[in-house]
Amino acid sequence: MHRFANPARFLRIARPATTWLLAIGIVLTLTGVAGALFAIPPDYLQGQTARILHIHVPMAWLGMGGWTGIALASIATIVWRHPLAGVAGRAIAPVGATFTLLCLVSGSIWGRPTWGTWWEWDGRLTSMLILFFLYLGYIGLAAAEKERGPEGRAAAIFGIVGIVNLPIIHYSVLWWRTLHQGESITLKGTSVAPEILWPLPLTLIGFSCLFGAAVLMRMRTELAETKVEARLRRLAAPERPEPEPVPA
Amino acid sequence: MNQWAFVIAAFTVVLGGTALLLIASAVRMRTAEVKADALSRRQ
């Protein structure tokens, strides 16, 4: 892992990876979205609103996946003091927060015609909202810590502690049987008909690639800004006088 | 209730939000990298 601790080496990989992730992400997402909107039949119970599943589920998974990334970056910061781990955590947070917010909004839009309400203080919805607030907390803490210097660990500890919310989100539909439906896709199989489900892998992989591209772009931004700051500091520093030769 | 209105609203919000995030990230990255390259060349 420390092979990528050198920003120059990281950038050599990140530059082409950003382009590839963007290209693959756009193609897969648009194909999946076209399939979800125009190719699949309406669900026998939910009707047309079942199409929202194909964008809502990737948002939910990536919102949770983003925090898993922050937790891993936090462990790398604390255990190995990896120089790019803090940069990765700060880059993932706004992207994860955006996807979590989009999950909440798309779920709310789906809920109105399906449940008859925009919002309910249900276990799944509330724990997802808490995840969004955790992201906001992490963004604020990491930004404040970066201002103070590179040695801070508070954001990393927060990133590790916050992962406790992920199993709560996952099992909330089993622990509190309220409004949100139970798991329809598990490792054992799915209760969704294949003719409705097929665009989901496309949107899931597509949005994941776009998530990765956004994170890489934000990491590259922070590395470039750090470089600019270092160079400006060097330019502003007074030149040191030549040392006097030591007499023999 | 017209279900398609909700479907279109959800897709617009998610695709628009993702596009905005990507465009904002790309613009910030491009600005920062151009500035860093310009300073490198000046030195």
HADDOCK unambig.tbl for C-alpha pairs under 7 A between the chains (distance, minus, plus):
assign (segid A and resid 48 and name CA) (segid B and resid 3 and name CA) 5.98 0.50 0.50
assign (segid A and resid 48 and name CA) (segid B and resid 4 and name CA) 6.50 0.50 0.50
assign (segid A and resid 49 and name CA) (segid B and resid 3 and name CA) 6.11 0.50 0.50
assign (segid A and resid 49 and name CA) (segid B and resid 7 and name CA) 5.82 0.50 0.50
assign (segid A and resid 51 and name CA) (segid B and resid 7 and name CA) 6.90 0.50 0.50
assign (segid A and resid 52 and name CA) (segid B and resid 7 and name CA) 6.04 0.50 0.50
assign (segid A and resid 52 and name CA) (segid B and resid 10 and name CA) 6.64 0.50 0.50
assign (segid A and resid 102 and name CA) (segid B and resid 14 and name CA) 5.78 0.50 0.50
assign (segid A and resid 106 and name CA) (segid B and resid 10 and name CA) 5.05 0.50 0.50
assign (segid A and resid 109 and name CA) (segid B and resid 6 and name CA) 6.08 0.50 0.50
assign (segid A and resid 109 and name CA) (segid B and resid 10 and name CA) 6.15 0.50 0.50
assign (segid A and resid 110 and name CA) (segid B and resid 6 and name CA) 6.83 0.50 0.50
assign (segid A and resid 113 and name CA) (segid B and resid 3 and name CA) 6.91 0.50 0.50
assign (segid A and resid 214 and name CA) (segid B and resid 22 and name CA) 5.78 0.50 0.50
assign (segid A and resid 214 and name CA) (segid B and resid 25 and name CA) 6.29 0.50 0.50
assign (segid A and resid 217 and name CA) (segid B and resid 25 and name CA) 6.03 0.50 0.50
assign (segid A and resid 217 and name CA) (segid B and resid 26 and name CA) 6.30 0.50 0.50
assign (segid A and resid 217 and name CA) (segid B and resid 29 and name CA) 5.96 0.50 0.50
assign (segid A and resid 218 and name CA) (segid B and resid 25 and name CA) 6.08 0.50 0.50
assign (segid A and resid 218 and name CA) (segid B and resid 29 and name CA) 6.65 0.50 0.50
assign (segid A and resid 220 and name CA) (segid B and resid 29 and name CA) 6.38 0.50 0.50
assign (segid A and resid 221 and name CA) (segid B and resid 28 and name CA) 6.54 0.50 0.50
assign (segid A and resid 221 and name CA) (segid B and resid 29 and name CA) 4.40 0.50 0.50
assign (segid A and resid 221 and name CA) (segid B and resid 32 and name CA) 5.79 0.50 0.50
assign (segid A and resid 221 and name CA) (segid B and resid 33 and name CA) 6.90 0.50 0.50
assign (segid A and resid 224 and name CA) (segid B and resid 32 and name CA) 5.53 0.50 0.50
assign (segid A and resid 224 and name CA) (segid B and resid 33 and name CA) 5.36 0.50 0.50
assign (segid A and resid 224 and name CA) (segid B and resid 36 and name CA) 5.80 0.50 0.50
assign (segid A and resid 225 and name CA) (segid B and resid 32 and name CA) 5.78 0.50 0.50
assign (segid A and resid 227 and name CA) (segid B and resid 36 and name CA) 6.35 0.50 0.50
assign (segid A and resid 228 and name CA) (segid B and resid 36 and name CA) 5.13 0.50 0.50
